[in-house]
Amino acid sequence: MSNNTAVTQTINIVPVQGIFTETHQLVTLIGPAGDPFSAPLDPNQSGLHITSSTIDSTTIGATTPSTGVFTNVSTTTGTIANTPANGTDITNKAYVDAVAQGLSFKQPALVATTVNITLSGLQTIDGVTVAAGDRVLVKNQTTQANNGIYVAASGTWSRSEDANTYAELVSAYLFITSGTTQGGQSYVCTNQPGGTLGTTAIVFVTFTNNATYTAGTGLNLVGTQFSIANVGTAGTYGSASQVPVIVTNAQGQVTGVTNTAIAIANTAVSGLGTMSTQNANNVAITGGAIDGTTVGATTASTVRGTTITATSQFTGAGTGLTGTASSLNIGGNAATATTATTATNVAGGSAGSIVYQTGSGATSTLALGTTNYVVTAGASAPQYTAQSSLSVGTATTATNLASGAAGSVPYQTGSGATSMLSLGTSGYLLAAGATAPQYVAQSSIAAGSATTATTATNVAGGAAGSLVYQTGAATTSTLALGTTNYVLTAGASAPQYTAQSSLSVGSATTATNLAGGVASQIPYQTGAGATTFLANGTSGQFLQSNGASAPSWASPTIAVSDDTTTNATRYPLFTSATSGSISTEYTSSTRYTYNPSTGYLTVTGLTSPIINNPTVTNYVETLQAVGTVGASSTLSLTNGTVLTATLTASTPCTFTMPTATAGKSFILILTQAATGMTTATFTGVKWPAGTAPTITATASAVDILTFVANGSVWYGTYAQAFA
């Protein structure tokens, strides 16, 4: 029981007046002195519904938000999604956390680029086709100032509203939601403050990667560190008398090594070099050289030795065998070797002697003769005879006749006999003499009775313009020039000039003007001396012969048939008209041909052809074989756009690209060398993500590389490791 002091509280009760509305709602209270007052409010209120009021002069529930000042406010349920823009704006925890980390959070992007793109039009990026309004992180532009966060559109793209100033890109952080290689990754902009948008290079780098890593065969993964798994046993193997035997697994790792003594049978050794000291039995030498001489060579060479013993025989010409030999038997007896068909050195005779056969298997020599002596047939053997003592005999052709001077003319005086006619005097002509040709002065030769002359360039008698005519055998006369408009006609005994106007047509059967008919009608003969007219035809008709009957007009017709059997080249026809009639038809060039039996239309030698909207069925591209390449190769598209090439073992190849013509493309089927491990590079090519492919190193593997040009550079893609 406690002892509490009594508490006394005095309450004064005074009368007050209230002012109410017509609906009996209290407006205010009036005290005894007439002063209005309000009852004090409990600061702890709940369930209040405040409308059309203000807090700290800020209207509650107004359409336009205004400033509110809060002190000591704590809540766990309110959320604010917007990023603050002003210094006094309300923010959220995520923004504060990002600022604490130095990041500027941006809304996620659908995809991120992997290569330089055109910032316009809807396109496929990292395996995803973007639609209008999609956000795209552009980070691989050739001009890095164009990198940033964009909104895709069917026309020109624009930067997103949250990243359309340089300051908004500083420490910008965003997540990529889709994409074959970029989906699930985050990127952050590493730019420093103070740059200019559109001028300063914009750089985005990977911030996080949610990929899960596992250690493959032969690897260990502890935390974030990979290490190589230990296989086999460390140590030093092999010696002068032992070789290491190495065991590897499927990954090529050494799993075991043991030493094995060297023991090789001499029959298993090939390609031995020089053996200075070697005891060897049963050695079969199939190649190499002995003392510099090739073993088994086609052409024999020198072999030196102290004693060479042949169990059965020596073969060959035996040239150059020297020295003293006893009981030497070379394929018989040298003294009686009469059956030898080839001898490189004949015994007997001296320098210049000629060997001749004296009988079957017997030879002798003819000593060298005197200068200007020639070899002739003798009674029983060839002999030398003085050239001057030889007679021409019955030779019918002589290229050089004895006697006579320069310019002399040889002539025959009898059978097998000739003589010479000395050169005559200038102006003399060679003429026939009584018994031999002779030179005669040209001026002494008379024309005589040259009755057989058929051509005369100058006839005596007559004046200029006179006509020469024959009056008898070998006699001529002249007809003086006639009067203008006179024509040459036959006279009673000689030609004469007759006035043209005095000539009558007589019974001429050809007339230049026929009576009857109308303009452009064609006359034709109906009988001897009788003609008639063919009435005019229709425009475009032609005159057709009807044999013995009268000609007629006919319209041109061409029979058309489907020729599928002729196996020969035919040339299509063409004309410059598209309607109406034509007068000329042309044959196509020899570069444009057709074969009816095969149905093949062949076009060759086209230059810069343009084919609009063709439909091609079962088209086959001709392979252009580049062949096996060495250290360098220049690619050409002259003969095709599907190229094949094979690398050379241990020789890296540098390929020089063709000119990057806009719209040009080609495929290269590249085969690895048979032993593998050869690399290749390509000049002037842009690759995905800026990384060129590493050619598959497996022996005989096939990589397929595709290239397309935009007019200034080649872009390359690839598919690799075809077995």
JOQUI-V338519 format. One record per residue. PSI is psi in radians with two decimals (999 if undefined). Layout:
BEGIN
psi=PSI
psi=PSI
END
This chain:
BEGIN
psi=2.21
psi=2.75
psi=1.74
psi=2.49
psi=2.40
psi=2.44
psi=2.25
psi=2.24
psi=2.21
psi=2.23
psi=2.11
psi=2.20
psi=2.11
psi=2.64
psi=2.46
psi=2.83
psi=2.52
psi=2.50
psi=2.15
psi=2.74
psi=3.06
psi=-0.42
psi=0.29
psi=0.47
psi=2.31
psi=2.26
psi=-0.90
psi=2.95
psi=2.51
psi=2.15
psi=-3.13
psi=-0.57
psi=0.05
psi=0.13
psi=2.28
psi=2.61
psi=2.85
psi=2.59
psi=2.49
psi=2.49
psi=2.50
psi=2.16
psi=-0.31
psi=1.72
psi=2.63
psi=2.71
psi=0.35
psi=2.53
psi=1.78
psi=2.16
psi=2.65
psi=0.75
psi=3.12
psi=2.68
psi=2.07
psi=0.80
psi=0.17
psi=2.17
psi=2.29
psi=2.28
psi=0.27
psi=2.72
psi=-0.73
psi=2.11
psi=2.61
psi=-3.06
psi=2.32
psi=2.41
psi=2.12
psi=2.45
psi=2.26
psi=0.90
psi=2.28
psi=2.28
psi=2.67
psi=0.04
psi=-0.34
psi=2.50
psi=2.57
psi=2.11
psi=-0.49
psi=2.61
psi=2.30
psi=2.56
psi=-0.56
psi=2.89
psi=-0.44
psi=0.16
psi=2.62
psi=2.47
psi=3.08
psi=3.04
psi=-0.68
psi=-0.72
psi=-0.74
psi=-0.73
psi=-0.72
psi=-0.75
psi=-0.65
psi=-0.55
psi=-0.06
psi=0.33
psi=2.65
psi=1.74
psi=2.38
psi=2.75
psi=2.59
psi=2.71
psi=2.60
psi=-0.83
psi=2.89
psi=2.53
psi=2.76
psi=-0.30
psi=3.02
psi=2.32
psi=2.92
psi=2.17
psi=0.97
psi=2.61
psi=2.69
psi=2.32
psi=2.98
psi=2.19
psi=2.16
psi=0.73
psi=0.06
psi=2.29
psi=2.04
psi=2.65
psi=2.89
psi=2.30
psi=-0.23
psi=2.46
psi=2.37
psi=2.23
psi=1.99
psi=1.98
psi=0.07
psi=0.44
psi=2.52
psi=-0.76
psi=1.79
psi=-0.36
psi=-0.31
psi=-0.04
psi=2.77
psi=-2.90
psi=2.12
psi=2.82
psi=2.10
psi=2.58
psi=2.82
psi=-0.40
psi=-2.33
psi=2.36
psi=2.72
psi=2.70
psi=2.57
psi=2.68
psi=-0.52
psi=0.10
psi=0.71
psi=0.26
psi=2.79
psi=-0.70
psi=-0.59
psi=-0.33
psi=-0.28
psi=2.14
psi=0.37
psi=2.33
psi=2.33
psi=2.83
psi=2.50
psi=2.13
psi=-0.44
psi=2.96
psi=2.55
psi=-0.74
psi=-0.39
psi=-0.27
psi=2.38
psi=-0.01
psi=2.81
psi=2.58
psi=2.59
psi=2.48
psi=2.23
psi=0.16
psi=2.57
psi=2.69
psi=2.74
psi=0.05
psi=-3.11
psi=2.22
psi=2.29
psi=-0.18
psi=-0.82
psi=2.38
psi=2.34
psi=2.19
psi=2.19
psi=2.40
psi=2.77
psi=2.26
psi=-0.81
psi=2.83
psi=2.06
psi=0.31
psi=2.57
psi=2.26
psi=2.44
psi=2.60
psi=2.21
psi=-2.99
psi=2.26
psi=0.08
psi=2.65
psi=2.50
psi=1.99
psi=1.91
psi=-2.04
psi=0.17
psi=2.21
psi=2.55
psi=2.79
psi=2.27
psi=2.40
psi=2.27
psi=2.61
psi=-2.95
psi=2.30
psi=2.54
psi=3.09
psi=2.27
psi=2.73
psi=2.59
psi=-3.02
psi=-0.47
psi=0.07
psi=2.63
psi=2.53
psi=2.41
psi=2.02
psi=2.32
psi=2.25
psi=2.75
psi=-3.01
psi=-0.39
psi=0.06
psi=0.16
psi=2.51
psi=2.09
psi=-0.22
psi=2.49
psi=2.28
psi=2.77
psi=2.43
psi=2.32
psi=2.53
psi=2.14
psi=1.79
psi=2.19
psi=2.48
psi=-0.39
psi=-0.25
psi=0.02
psi=2.25
psi=2.72
psi=0.59
psi=2.50
psi=-2.63
psi=2.23
psi=1.85
psi=-0.72
psi=2.01
psi=2.19
psi=1.95
psi=2.35
psi=2.59
psi=0.81
psi=2.13
psi=1.96
psi=2.01
psi=-0.09
psi=3.09
psi=-2.73
psi=2.64
psi=2.04
psi=0.71
psi=0.00
psi=2.22
psi=2.27
psi=2.24
psi=0.26
psi=2.71
psi=-0.72
psi=2.21
psi=2.61
psi=-3.05
psi=2.31
psi=2.16
psi=2.52
psi=2.90
psi=-0.96
psi=2.16
psi=2.07
psi=2.25
psi=2.17
psi=-0.74
psi=-1.00
psi=2.81
psi=2.49
psi=2.82
psi=-3.12
psi=-0.46
psi=0.32
psi=2.39
psi=0.16
psi=2.05
psi=2.96
psi=-3.06
psi=2.25
psi=2.34
psi=2.48
psi=0.69
psi=2.21
psi=1.83
psi=1.59
psi=0.51
psi=-2.63
psi=2.16
psi=-0.52
psi=-0.46
psi=0.46
psi=1.22
psi=-0.21
psi=0.06
psi=2.21
psi=-0.24
psi=2.16
psi=2.16
psi=-0.22
psi=1.99
psi=2.27
psi=2.62
psi=2.94
psi=2.90
psi=-3.13
psi=2.29
psi=-0.11
psi=2.62
psi=2.26
psi=2.33
psi=2.75
psi=2.30
psi=-0.24
psi=-3.07
psi=1.98
psi=0.23
psi=2.40
psi=2.82
psi=3.10
psi=2.58
psi=2.09
psi=2.68
psi=2.31
psi=-3.05
psi=2.76
psi=2.46
psi=0.17
psi=2.55
psi=2.71
psi=2.23
psi=2.92
psi=2.33
psi=-2.95
psi=-0.75
psi=-0.08
psi=2.79
psi=2.68
psi=2.84
psi=2.36
psi=2.47
psi=2.33
psi=-0.59
psi=-0.32
psi=-0.05
psi=2.37
psi=2.67
psi=-0.53
psi=-2.28
psi=0.43
psi=2.24
psi=-0.19
psi=2.17
psi=2.21
psi=-0.22
psi=1.96
psi=2.38
psi=2.69
psi=3.08
psi=2.58
psi=3.05
psi=2.31
psi=-0.11
psi=2.63
psi=2.08
psi=2.56
psi=2.75
psi=2.30
psi=-0.24
psi=-3.05
psi=1.96
psi=0.21
psi=2.40
psi=2.85
psi=3.07
psi=2.43
psi=2.09
psi=2.73
psi=2.32
psi=-3.11
psi=2.69
psi=2.34
psi=-0.03
psi=2.58
psi=2.59
psi=2.16
psi=2.87
psi=2.38
psi=-2.98
psi=-0.77
psi=-0.15
psi=2.79
psi=2.71
psi=2.84
psi=2.33
psi=2.45
psi=2.33
psi=-0.62
psi=-0.31
psi=-0.03
psi=2.10
psi=2.65
psi=-0.55
psi=-2.61
psi=1.16
psi=1.30
psi=-0.25
psi=0.08
psi=2.15
psi=-0.19
psi=2.21
psi=2.14
psi=-0.20
psi=1.98
psi=2.30
psi=2.59
psi=2.84
psi=2.77
psi=3.11
psi=2.28
psi=-0.10
psi=2.62
psi=2.35
psi=2.35
psi=2.75
psi=2.31
psi=-0.29
psi=-2.99
psi=2.02
psi=0.30
psi=2.52
psi=2.84
psi=3.11
psi=2.58
psi=2.11
psi=2.70
psi=2.31
psi=-3.10
psi=2.73
psi=2.45
psi=0.20
psi=2.56
psi=2.71
psi=2.14
psi=2.93
psi=2.37
psi=-2.94
psi=-0.76
psi=-0.09
psi=2.79
psi=2.70
psi=2.86
psi=2.36
psi=2.46
psi=2.32
psi=-0.58
psi=-0.35
psi=-0.08
psi=2.43
psi=2.64
psi=-0.58
psi=-2.35
psi=0.65
psi=2.37
psi=-0.06
psi=2.16
psi=2.48
psi=-0.19
psi=1.93
psi=2.42
psi=2.59
psi=2.98
psi=2.90
psi=3.06
psi=2.34
psi=0.03
psi=2.66
psi=2.18
psi=2.56
psi=2.74
psi=2.27
psi=-0.22
psi=-3.07
psi=2.02
psi=0.19
psi=2.39
psi=2.81
psi=-3.07
psi=2.56
psi=2.12
psi=2.76
psi=2.50
psi=-3.04
psi=2.62
psi=2.31
psi=-0.20
psi=2.87
psi=2.78
psi=2.15
psi=2.28
psi=2.41
psi=0.59
psi=-2.25
psi=-0.29
psi=3.00
psi=2.55
psi=2.85
psi=2.88
psi=2.50
psi=2.59
psi=2.46
psi=2.33
psi=2.54
psi=2.14
psi=2.23
psi=2.28
psi=2.75
psi=1.79
psi=1.96
psi=0.15
psi=-0.48
psi=2.09
psi=1.32
psi=2.88
psi=2.31
psi=2.64
psi=2.07
psi=2.57
psi=2.75
psi=2.85
psi=2.93
psi=-0.09
psi=2.64
psi=-0.13
psi=2.98
psi=-2.63
psi=2.81
psi=2.74
psi=-0.25
psi=2.37
psi=2.50
psi=2.68
psi=2.39
psi=2.91
psi=2.75
psi=-0.18
psi=-0.06
psi=1.73
psi=2.85
psi=2.43
psi=1.95
psi=-0.65
psi=-0.58
psi=-0.37
psi=0.23
psi=2.24
psi=2.14
psi=2.26
psi=2.15
psi=2.71
psi=0.44
psi=2.50
psi=2.08
psi=1.02
psi=2.59
psi=2.07
psi=2.07
psi=2.21
psi=0.90
psi=2.70
psi=2.00
psi=2.18
psi=2.36
psi=0.80
psi=2.36
psi=2.11
psi=2.32
psi=2.24
psi=2.32
psi=1.93
psi=1.91
psi=-0.56
psi=-2.91
psi=2.19
psi=2.72
psi=-2.31
psi=-0.34
psi=2.67
psi=2.33
psi=2.08
psi=2.44
psi=2.48
psi=0.38
psi=-0.70
psi=0.14
psi=2.90
psi=0.18
psi=1.88
psi=2.55
psi=2.43
psi=2.63
psi=2.30
psi=2.73
psi=2.40
psi=2.33
psi=0.34
psi=1.66
psi=2.41
psi=2.37
psi=2.02
psi=2.21
psi=2.18
psi=2.72
psi=3.06
psi=2.35
psi=1.25
psi=2.33
psi=2.27
psi=-0.13
psi=2.46
psi=2.75
psi=2.88
psi=2.38
psi=2.06
psi=1.85
psi=2.09
psi=2.28
psi=2.68
psi=2.77
psi=-0.46
psi=-0.11
psi=-3.05
psi=0.27
psi=2.46
psi=2.93
psi=2.55
psi=2.79
psi=2.28
psi=2.42
psi=0.61
psi=2.35
psi=2.29
psi=2.83
psi=2.34
psi=0.30
psi=0.24
psi=2.08
psi=2.62
psi=2.62
psi=2.06
psi=2.36
psi=2.21
psi=-0.21
psi=2.43
psi=2.29
psi=0.26
psi=2.73
psi=2.22
psi=2.42
psi=2.09
psi=2.32
psi=2.34
psi=2.49
psi=2.46
psi=2.54
psi=0.18
psi=-0.34
psi=-0.36
psi=2.69
psi=2.40
psi=2.32
psi=2.47
psi=2.96
psi=2.68
psi=2.35
psi=2.95
psi=0.73
psi=2.29
psi=999
END
